[in-house]
Amino acid sequence: MFLLITGLLALICVPASARGQSAGEISGWVYDQTGAPLTGARLTLRGVTGREGQSTAAGDFAFRDLPAGDFDVSAESTGFETAHRAVRLRAGERVTLSFTLRVALVAETIVTAAKAGGRDVQETPIAITAVSQADLGRLGTQTIEGAPALAPSVTFSQNTGWGQLTIRGIGTNAVFAGSDPSSAIYLDGVYLARPAMAFARFLDLERIEVLRGPQGTLYGRNAVGGAMNLIPRPPTNDFQASARFTAGNFGELRADARMSGPLKRDRVMGSFAIARGVRDGFVRDLEHPDHPLGGDDDTAARGQLRVVFDRRTNLLLSSDVDQQRGIPLTYNKVLAAKPGYQFDNPPDFHDVRTSLLSWGDTLHYGASARLTMALTPTTTLVSLTAYRNLDYEFFADSDSTELDLVRTHQLELQHQLSQEITISHQQPRLTWVGGMFLFSESDHQTIWSDQPAGPFQRRLDPRLTATSRAVFGQATVGLTSRLSATAGVRYTHEGKDIDNAGGRYVLEDPNLPVPGSVYSYSDSIAHSAWTPKIGLEMTLPNGALAYVSATRGFKSGGFNISSTAVGRGYAPEWAWSYEGGLKSALMGGRSRFSTSAFVMDYTNLQVQTPIGIGVLDIRNAAAATIRGIEVEVTSLIGRGIEAGGHLTWLDATYDQYIAVAVEGFTGDVSGNRLNNAPEWAGRLWIEWTGDVGNSRRLSISAESTAQSTVFYTPFNDSIQKQSPYGLLGTRVEYGPGHRRWTVGAYARNLTNSNYVTATFGTPPNAYAGRRGPSRQFAVEFVVRR
């Protein structure tokens, strides 16, 4: 929210000089804080009639020939706060106004990460980044895959259609049934249990909140590295409507629309959004020229209904559906051939060869009900009930070449039910939140890995059920007028049951099992954990916030789905994080600055290694130590110019770990870096917005992201890694001052950098990587009401 500071220097009413004159006039001047006239300030008149105008070189303006009535006059200029004045104009009257506009401050960002109501992100004593809808829209970001660089210490990989989120070096490449993510993703507070759910479209989002470091007390389940919460825009009490049309290279065509407003004012409000988009793949398959890889074919919709029963109670019902049918991009670009194999590896990084046509289909939907009740003026109860369902299937060439050596067909059917109840209390010297969390899921995966040369087929058929129960509480007490203390704890009990089956089968008709290879068994595990948090926060004399904290994170153990016998699972992983941070407003409020430094003791890491085709090993690495420093800045550096960015240094290494490589070889990787954890990473952006022509506004922005080397295996080898690289993007937007419509253009990866986001070394013939998106550009047209 911008601080609105306006000064009315004069309000002079002058009667009409001629008897019988009926036309009135509103005129005046616009100045800045120093008293200098503001040229080109935009004046908007709303009331009996509506008009727009601009101040002259002398700072004056005038609206003439006005009928009698009530009017609202606003004055705004880029880099300044908007001022409003209400005027009642009588027939033949002249009203003179004088506005003094103050320099705008960086906008406050309200977050709800602490589950105790809204709070400015700069007043929240944790490492948190709020990514606005404007940040996401600047370069047309559609899913999490394009969003991690918007927050410090966050990276993202994709294993076909499974997302792998890493925060502060903590993530996992284990994506199959029986294992869980190490950094959690939420959709409006609802936990998304499976990695394939991570690609939910950013439809009708208001912001993303990224919490870094273990969130074991308030979030609990599998938030060892941190949590990312996707928060949609709520229904409004005023009618709003918008539509966006996008066209770009690779045959990209997208359209989305949103409508929000009252069904019964102040009582029932609703919103509905829908999106449809297609885009061809950016990787050419030379064996199938009409079948490029990595394309999109998406349809998504979201509906919300908010019912206000009285001033203390309201209910928000939400439902969404997302179907994605694009051609999947797997590890298709060969990085190196293995000894004894020859094939054609096209020299162009955009070109690959595959022996089969790939396809994929993901259907992800859910619904939730959030009941909010004000028990007292300072105490609020929130009940969040949710159901989600996943239906995911793909077929792909898994050997990364034109050789028909390995093909994979996978199917995952999952559904989950969750219930969270929280009670929060807020007073000036005491804030607390407590609650309970219940979760259950059923997950069935079937995996077929064909080896035509055998000819054999390896089948994995795990069926998993999981439950989680937790109670938690956290309180912040004001010790003095400046110093507060926070303490909290969560108790979690989780259980998992698996009915596992599999084996090797002859890849001929009939599909008979290989003798002695078929297995079937049931197994169960259960784990409990206490995850506390303690912290101190202090408001410094200059208004800055300093804090220190110690937090613990926990993720339960799981199963190796390719194991042929019971008792070969793995233990929970744990992390203790010790952190200190500082948040401050600088330059008279025109700049916001935050920094954090942390050390994490990460033990029993769950690391997955593919041993061979259809054979996986997940085991606990002994320990790792993670240290880091993060800095974020956002500033208004001149009239209409805003800039910002972040920089991260991360030292994430194994303390002890005997790792297993492909084909079962082992090696001591102590001292090596964790997967997908660059030592240096950062982002820099700048945006200029100014007036051009008659009541038109132009915005130009540019941003860059860069990171140092990342490794994709614990062995830190020279093949399965990505060397340092950077990406550059830009956007131009033009439209009238009232923003009823805009036309824009943007480009991502402007320099067309070549890079991979993940690697795979299991195929017998090659090491390969998943290529990052090529240069993409698009134009878009937006209309609003």
N, C-alpha and C positions, 0 to 999 in steps of 0.2 A: 504494500500500500504506500503510495507516495504521500509524504507529509505535505499538506496543503496550507501554504502560508500566503495570504494575500492582504494587501492593504488598500482600503478605499480612501483616497486622499480628498475626493470632493464628490458630492452628490447635490447638484444644483438643479432645481426645477424652475424653468422660466416659462411663464404663460405665453400663449400665442400673441404675437404682436398685432395681429389683425383680427377683429371681431368676426366670427363665423368661420375661421380657418379650422378644418377638422383633421388634417394630416399632422401626425406627430413625428418626432425625431429622437433617436438615441445616438449620442456621439460621445467622443472623449479621447483619452490618450492612454498609451501603454508604455510603462517605464521598466527598467531593470532595477536591481537593488541600489545601484549607485545613483539613480535618478536620471540616467541617460535614456533617451527614447529608444524603444525597440522597433526596428524596421522589420516588416514582413510577419509580424505576429498574426496568428489566425484568429479571427473573431467569428463566433457563431451565435446567431440569434434564433431562439426557439420560442414559440408561443402561438399567437393568433396567426402569424405567418412565420416562415423560416427563411433565413438568409445567411450567407457567408461573406466574409470580406477579409482584408488584410490592412494592417497599419502601414502608414506611409513612412517616408524617410524621417518625418518629424514625429513619428509615433502616434499620429492621430487617426481616427476612424469615424465613420458616420453611417447610420442606417436611417434613411429619410422616407417620407411618405408612408408612415406607419399608421395603422388603425389603432384605436384605443384598445387596451387589454393588458393582460399579464404576460411578461416576457422573461426569459432567462438568457443572459448574455455571458458567454465564456470567452476567455482570452488564453491562448496557449502559444508557446513557441518552443522549438526543439531545445532540450537541455534545461528547460524551466518547468516549474510546477504550474498546472492549469488553475486559473482563477474563475470563479462563477459569481454572478450577481443577479438577484431577482429584482425586476423593475415593474411597477404598475404605471402604465402610461395612459393619461387622460387625453381626450380629444384636443388636438391642437397644441399639445404640450411638448416641450423640449427637455430632455433629461441628459445631463452630462455626467459621464463616469470617468474615473481615473484608476487604472490598475497598476500595481507594482508587482511584478513577477519575481519570485525567488528562484535561485538555482536549484534544480531538482536534486534530490538525494537518491542514492541507489535504493531500489525497491526492497522492502522487506519481503521475506519468503516465509510463509507460515507452514510448518510441518506438524505431523501428528505421530511421529515415530515413537514418542515416549508413551503413547496410549493413555495420555491424561489430558486430552484436549489440544487445541492448536497452540503453537509456540514458535516465535521467530527462530529461524535456523541459527542465527548468531547468538541466541540466548540458550541454546540447547547444548549441554556439556558432554557431547559425544562427537566423534568424527562422522559427520553426515553431510552429504551433498544433495541439494534439491535441484533436479534438472527440470526446467520448465517446458511447457508445451511449445513455447517459442524456440527454445534450444533444439528440440526435436524436429520442429518443422523447418528450421533454417536450411538443412541439407536433406530434407525429405526422409528422415529416419523412420523406418517402418516397424522394425523389431529390435529386440535386445542386441542382435548381432552387430548393429551399427551404433549402439549407444554406450558401450563400456568406456570408450575414450573420453566421454563427457565427464567422468568422475575419476579422481585419483586412485591408483593402485587396483584398478579393475581391468581384467582381460576376459576374453570370451573365445571359446573354440566350438567347433561343431563336428560331431561324429555323425555324418549323414544328417538325420533329422533330430539328433539328440544334442541339446545345448549343454555346454560345460562352462559354468561361470566360476571365475577365480577372483577372489578379493584378498589383497595383501598376501599373495602367494599361496592361499589356501583354496583348493578346488580339488576335483577328482576327475579322472578319465573313466571311472567305473559308471556305466550307464545302464546296466542290465538289471533285471529283477533280482532282488536280494541285496541290492546296494542303493545308496542314497547320495544326493549331492552334499558337498561340504559347505557351500554357500547357498543360501535359500532365496527363492523368488516367491513373491506374494502378489496377488492380484486383488487390490482393494482390501488388503488384510487377510485374504484367503490363501493359505499355503498351497503352492503348486508342487505336488510330490514328485512327478516324473520329469526327467530331462526333456522329453519331447514336448512338454507343455510350455517350455521356455520361449517358444516362437509365437506366442499369442500376439496378434497385431496391436500396434499402438493406436487403437481406435478410441476417439473421444477422451484422450488422456488429458488430465490437468497438469500432472507432474510425475516425476519418478523420484523417490527418496532412496538414496544409497547409504546404508549404514555400514561402516567399515569396522572390522574387529569383531570378536565373539559377541553374540547377542543372546547368550544363554539364559538370561533372567527373564526378559520380556518376550522374546521370540522363541527361544528354546530349540525346537526340533531342527537339527541339521544346519544351524546358523553359526558354524564354527568360524568361518572366515568373515561372515557378515550377512547382510540381508538387503535385498532390492525389492521395493514395494511399488507396484504400478498402480497409480491412483486416478480413476476416471473423474471427469467433471460431473458434479452433482446437478440434478435438475434445478432449474431456476424459476423464480416467481415472476419473471418478466419474459415475454416471448422473445426467443432468439432462433435464428435459422441461418444456416450457412451451407455452401456447397463448394467443393474443390474439384477441379478437373486437371489432370496431369498427363503430359505426353513427353516421352523421352526416347533416347537411343535404345537399342536392343528391342525395338518394338514395344516399349513400355506405354501402357495406357491404364490410367487409374481414375476412379471417380469415388468421392465419398461425400456424404451429406449428413447433417445433424439438425435436429429440431428439439427445442426445449421450451417449456413454458407451463403456465398454470392450467389445470383442468378445472379447478375451483380455487380461485385466488386465496392464498394464504392457508389453504387446506390440502389440496392435492396438486402435485406438480409432477410432470413427467418429462422424459427425454428419450430420444431414439436416434441412433446413428447406424449407418450402413456404409460399407466400402466394398468395392470390387476392383481388382487389379490383375493385369497380366504383364509379363515381361519375359522375353526370350533369354536363354542362358548366355553367359558371357564366356564360356569355355567351349571351343569348337571340337566336336568329335569327328575326326577325319574319316572314320569308318562309317559314320552315320551323319552326313552333312546337314540333314534336315532335323536333327535331334540335338541341339546344343544343350549343354549341361548347366545347371544352376539357375534355371528360370523360375518364375513365380506364376501361379494361377490361384488367386486367393479371393475368397468371399467371407466377409465378417459382418456381424451385426451385434449391437448392444442396446438393451432397453432398460430404463430405470423408472421407478415410480416411488415418489416420496409422499407419504401420508402424514399430515400433522394432526394428531388427535386433539392436542391442546398445547399450551405453551410449554409443557414439561415433557411431552411424549411424542415421538415421531418414529415412523417405520420407513426404511429404505429397502425396496425390493429391486434386485438387479438380476439380469440374465444376459448371457452372451454366447455366441457361437462363432467358430472360426474354422473354415475348411481350406486346406492348402493342398494343391494338386500339381505343384511344379515338378519339373524333371530334376531329380536329386543330383547334387554334386558331391561325390565322395572323394576318396584319396586318389584322384585320377591322374595327377601330374607326376611322372616318374622323376625322382631325384637322383637315383643311382640304381644300376642293375646289380643283381647278385651273381656271384660266380656261377658259370655254366649256362647262363641264359642270354639269348640274343633276341632282340625285338626292335621295332622302330619307335624311337622316342623323338617326336617332332621337336626341332630346335626352338620354335616359337613357344613362349611360356603360355600362350593362350590356347595351344593346340594339344590334343591328346588322341589316343586311339583306344577304343574299347571293343570287345567282341560281342557285347550284348546291348540291347536297348534297356535303359533304366527307367523306372517309374516309381512314383511315391504318392501317398494319399494320407493326409492327417485330418481327422475330425476331432475337435476339442470344444467342449461346451460345458456350461455350468450355470448355477443360479445360487443366489444368496439372499438372506434376509437379515438386516441390521436394525435392531430395535434399540432406541436410545431413550432413556428415562432420567429426568432430573429428580432424584430422590429428595434432595434438599437444594437450596441455592448454591451449595458448594460441592455436592456429591452427585455423581452421574453413574448410572449403570448402562452398559452396552452389551447386548447379546448378538453374536454373529454366528448364524447357522448357514452352512454352505454344502453344496453337492457339486462334484465335478466328474467329468467322464472323458476318457481318451480312447480313440480308436486310430491306431497308427500302423501303416504297412508300407514296405518298400521292397523293391527288387533291384539289385545292382551288380555290375561286374566288379569283383573284389580283387582282381589281380593287377589292375591299373594298366593293362596293355591289351593289344589285339589278340594275345594268346588266350585261349579258352581254358584257363586253369582253375579258377575259383569263381563261383557266383553265389550270391547270398540273397535269401528271401527271409524277411523278418516281419513279424506281426506282434503288436502289443495291444491288449485290451485291458484297460484299467478304469476303476471308478473309486471315488473316495468320498467320505462324509466327515465333516468337521464341525465342532461346536466350541466356541470360545465365549466366556462370560467375564467381563471385567467391571470392576467398580473403582472409580477414581475420585479423589477428593483434592480440592485446590483451595488453599488459603495463603495469604502472604508469607507465612513462616512455616507452612507445612503442606507438602504435596505427597500424596501416596496413591498407589494403584495396586490392586490385587485381583486375582482371578483364577480361573481354571480353564484347561484346554483338553478336549477330547478329539481323537482322530482315529479313523480306521480306513483301510484301503484293501482292495483286492486287485492283484496284478497278474495277468497271464501273458507270458511271452512264448512265442514259438520261433525258433531260429533253424533254418536249413542252410547248410553250407555245402554246396555241390563241388566235387572234384572230378570233372569228366574224364581225366586221364586215368583215374583209379580203376573202374569208375565207382566212386563212393559218394555217399551223402552222410554228413554228420548232422544229427538232430539233437537239439536242446529244447526241452519242453518244461520249463519251471512254472509252477503256480504258487504265488505268494500271497499271504495275508499278513497284514501288519496292524498293530494298534499302538497308540500312544496316549498316555494319561499324564497330566501335569497340573500342579498348583503352583502359583507364584505370587510374590509380593515385593514391592519396592517402595521406599519412602525417602523423601528429601526434607531435611529439617534445617531451618535457619538457625545457625548457632549465634551469629551476630547479624548486624545490618548488612554486612558484606560477605560473610562466610557461611556456606551451607555444607551439609554432609549428606551423602546418599548411601543407602545400604539396601540390598535386596537379595533374594534367593529364589530358586526354582527347584522343585523336585519333579523328576520325570521318570516314568516307568514305561519301557517299550518292550513289546514282544513281537516276534516274527515266526511264522510257520511256513514251511515250504514242502510242497509235494513235487519232487523233481524226477524227471525221466529223460532218457536220451539213449544215444547209441550210434553206431555206424551201420549204414544200410547200403546195399548194392544199388547203384544208380541205373537200374534196368527194370524192365517189367518182367516179373513182379519185384517190388522193392523189398527184398528179403533182408533180414538183419544179418550182419556179420557175426558168426558164432562167438559168444563170450563178450560181446561189446555192449549189449543192452543192459541198462540198469534202471531201477526205479526204487525210490525210498522217500521217507518223510523225515523231517528234522525240525527242531525248534530251538530258538534262543530267546533270552530275555535279559535286559540290562536296565539298571537304575542309575540315576545320577543326581547329584546336588550341584547346581551351577550358580554360584553367588556373584555379587558385584558390590564393591565398595568404592567410594569416591569422595573427593572434596572439590568444591568449586568456590571461586572467589571473584567478586566484582571489584575491579581495581578502581582507584580514584578517577582515572580517565574514562571510565565506563567499559573498559575491556573485560572480557570474561576469561579467567584462567581456571583450568581444571586438571586433576589427576585422577586416575581410576585403575582398578584391577578387576578384570572380568574373566569368567571361565566359560568355555564352550564345550559342547559334547555332541558326538554323533554315534549312534548305536552301531554295533557290529552287523555282519551280514553273512551271506552265503556265496560260495563259488559255484555258479550254476553249472559249470562243466565238470565239477567233481563227481566221481562215480560212487562215492560212499559218504556216509554221514560223518559229522564231526570235523569237517575240513573248512569251516568258516573262518571268520576273522573277528578280532576284538574291537571294542569301541575306540574311537580316536578322541583326543582331548587337546585343549589349548588354553593356556593361561596368558592373558595379555595385560601388560603394564604400560599405561599410556599417559601422556601429559599433553595439554593443548592450550592454545591461546586464540581467542576470537576478538576482533576489534573493528571499530569504524574509524576510518582515517579521513583526512582532508575535509573536515567538517561534515562528514557523513556521505561524501561523494565516493568513498572507496570502502570496500569491505574486505577484510583480511582474516584468514584463519590458517593455523598451522598445527600440526600434531606430530609427536614423536612417540614411537612405541617399540617394545620388545615383546616377542611372543615365544613361549616355550610350547612347542607343538610335538605331542607324543603319540605313538601308536598310529602314525599316518597310514591310511588305507590306500595302497597303491596297486593299480591293476596293470598287469603285464600280459600281453597276448603271447602265449607260448607257441602256438601253432594254429592251424585252421580249426576254428571251433573249440579251441582249448584256451581257457583264461586262468590266470593266477592272480588272486587278490590277497595280499598279505600286509601285515603291519610293519612299516619301517620303524626302527627303534625310536628316533627322535630327530627333530629339526629345530633350529633357532632362526627366527625371522626378526629382523630389525628394519626400521624404516623412518623416513621423515616425509611428510606431505605438506605442501603449501598451496593455498588457493587465494586468488585475488580477483575482485571485480571492481572496476573503477569507471567513473565518468571523468574523462580526461580533457574534455573540452566541449564546446557547444555542439550537441548532437553526436558526440563521439563517445562510445562506451567500449571498453576492452576488458579482457580477463583471461584467466587461464589457471593452470595448475602445474606443479612439478613434483615428482615422486622419486625418492631414492629408496631402493629396496634391497636388502641383503638377506636372501632366503636360501639357506643351505642345509643339507642333511648333516646331522651330527654323527649318526651311526646308521648304516643301512647296507645290508648285503642284498643287492637287487638281482632279480631274475630277468634275463633277456630272452629274446626270441630263440626257440629251440631249446630252452631250459638252461642256457649257460648263466653262470652267476658271476658277480663281481662286487667289490667293495666300492661304493660310490660316496663314501663319507667326504664332505667338503664340496660336493657338487651342488649345483643350483637345483631348486625345485622346478617342476614343470611349469611352463607358461608364466614365469615370474621375472620380467625384465628388471635389470638393476636400475635403469633410468627410464622414465616415461613422462610425457608431458603434453600439454595442450595450450595453444595460444590462439585467441580470437579477437577480432576488432570489428566494430560496426559503426557506420556513420549513417545518421538519418537527418535529412534536411528538407526544406521546402524548395520546390522548383516550380516555375510558372505560376499560374493562377490557382491557388488552393490545391496544389498537388504536392505529394510527398514522395521522396526517393530514399531508399535504403540500400546501402551497399555493405556487404560483410565478407570477411575472409577468415578462415581458421585453418590451423595446421595441428597435426598430432604426430608424435614421434616416439619411438621406443628403441631401446638397445636390444641386444641379442636375447632370444628366448630359446630354451631347449624343450623338446617334447618327450624326452625319455630321461630317466635318472642318470643314465650314463653320459649325458652331455656330449654326445658324439658329434662329429663334424657333418653328418648327413641329416639327421633328424633334428633340425634346428632352423631358426629364421634369424638371419643377420639383421643388424640395425636398418630401419627404414622409417620413412615419414610419409604422411598423406596430406594433401592440400585440397581444400574445398572453398567454394565461393558462392555467393548469392546476391542477386539484384532484385529489388521489388519496387514497384511503382503503383501509385494509386492516389485517389483524392484524400484530402485531409480527414474526412469523416470515415474513411476506411470501409465504405459500403462495398467496394470492390477493389481488388488488387490484381496485378499481373506480375509474375516473377519468373526468374530462371535461376537454376542452381547447377553446380557441378561437384561431384565427389571424385576423389583420387584424380585430381586434375592432371597430374604428371604421369598418370598411367603406370604407377609403380608396380613391380612384380613382387609378390610375397605370398607365403603360405601361412595359414592359420592353425594347421595341425598336420601331423604326419602319421604314417602307418607302416610298420615293418614286418607284418605277419606273412604276406604272400611269399611263396617260395622263390619268386623271380625278381622282386624289386622292392626298393623303398620308395614310397610315394607320399605326396602331400596334397592337402586341400587348398587350392588356390584362392587367394582373396579377390574380391570383386575388382574388375577392370574399371577404367574411367567411365563414369556414368553422368549424363546430363539430362536435364528435363526443363520444360516450361510448364507453368501452372497458372490457372485463373481461378480466383476465389471471389465469391459473392456472399454478402452477409446482410442480414436484416436485424 
